[in-house]
């Protein structure tokens, strides 16, 4: 079955950096685009970053452009989100996401806290 497992997030000071990773299994990873979403308390889940099957295309939410970078390693079935210059408004639960066939799969989510 499809599994998406995010790495542990953490607490980081404003201006700091954090790297999230997501290990995928149960499907042909290189055949599917991958996404990172986030959900802050009281807010809807929002798309943060997208990467195409082979990484040739990436897209970002305006709020994270120039600060976040999505990447993937198809040999290891992993997708990563490098987050730099973190702001308090980046604090949220971050989710790895895959659309496989007609189904949508989510990781369990990982908390990112940005606070001094």
CORVEN-V449255 format. One record per run of one state. SS is the DSSP state (2 for helix, 1 for strand, 0 for the rest). FROM is the first residue (numbers start at 1). TO is the last residue. If there is no record, write none. Layout:
ss-><SS,SS>
from-><FROM,FROM>
to-><TO,TO>
This chain:
ss-><0,1,0,1,0,1,0,2,0,1,0,1,0,1,0,1,0,1,0,2,0,1,0,1,0,1,0>
from-><1,3,7,10,13,18,26,29,32,34,40,46,52,58,61,68,74,78,84,88,91,92,101,103,107,110,115>
to-><2,6,9,12,17,25,28,31,33,39,45,51,57,60,67,73,77,83,87,90,91,100,102,106,109,114,116>
